């Protein structure tokens, strides 16, 4: 069985790097890429990934709000979301 992955990050180089790493695994497959949270919500509904690799800080809609929308429908199981970020705040 292949795990379908959606990669979400506003930095194209990072998305491409994740795609290369994920697609190199025999049991993983990237089914889409999104550059912001709004695109992620739309692509998750369209592509039906098993897992979303999500950045937090992005334009248009941040990753936290996108995660709430992607996983918020309790009538059907949604994808699992793995949040990765380089955001650093000492507070």
C-alpha positions in Angstrom: 0.0 0.0 0.0 1.3 3.5 -0.9 0.8 6.4 1.5 -0.3 9.5 -0.4 1.3 12.7 0.7 0.4 16.4 0.1 3.4 18.8 0.7 2.5 22.4 1.8 5.1 25.1 2.1 5.4 28.6 0.7 9.1 28.0 -0.2 9.3 26.2 -3.6 12.8 24.8 -2.9 11.6 23.2 0.3 8.5 21.7 -1.4 10.7 20.3 -4.1 13.2 18.9 -1.6 10.4 17.1 0.3 9.0 15.8 -2.9 12.3 14.2 -3.9 12.8 12.7 -0.4 9.2 11.4 -0.2 9.0 10.0 -3.8 12.3 8.2 -3.2 10.5 5.9 -0.8 8.8 2.9 -2.3 5.7 3.2 0.0 5.2 7.0 -0.3 3.9 9.1 -3.1 3.5 12.9 -3.4 0.0 13.6 -4.8 0.3 17.4 -4.8 2.0 20.5 -3.6 0.5 23.7 -2.3 2.2 27.1 -1.6 -0.3 28.4 1.0 -3.0 27.2 3.4 -5.9 28.0 1.0 -4.4 25.9 -1.7 -3.7 23.1 0.8 -7.4 23.0 1.8 -8.5 22.8 -1.9 -5.8 20.2 -2.8 -6.6 18.1 0.2 -10.2 17.9 -0.8 -9.3 17.1 -4.4 -6.4 14.7 -4.0 -7.5 12.9 -0.8 -4.0 12.5 0.7 -3.3 10.2 3.6 -0.8 12.6 5.1 -0.2 16.3 4.8 3.2 17.8 5.5 2.3 21.3 6.6 4.3 24.5 7.2 2.8 26.9 9.8 3.8 30.3 8.5 2.5 31.0 5.0 0.7 33.7 3.1 -3.1 33.8 2.4 -3.9 31.2 5.2 -1.5 29.8 7.7 -0.9 26.2 8.3 -2.8 26.1 11.6 -6.0 27.3 10.1 -5.5 25.1 7.1 -5.1 22.1 9.4 -8.3 23.0 11.2 -10.2 23.1 8.0 -8.6 19.9 6.5 -9.2 17.8 9.7 -12.4 19.5 10.9 -15.1 17.4 9.2 -16.0 14.8 11.8 -18.3 12.9 9.5 -15.4 11.5 7.5 -11.8 10.6 8.4 -9.3 13.2 7.1 -5.6 12.9 6.5 -3.1 13.0 9.3 -1.2 16.3 9.4 2.5 16.5 10.2 3.5 20.1 10.9 7.0 21.1 10.2 8.3 24.6 10.5 11.5 26.7 10.8 9.6 29.3 12.8 11.5 30.3 15.9 10.1 32.4 18.7 11.8 32.6 22.1 8.6 33.7 23.9 
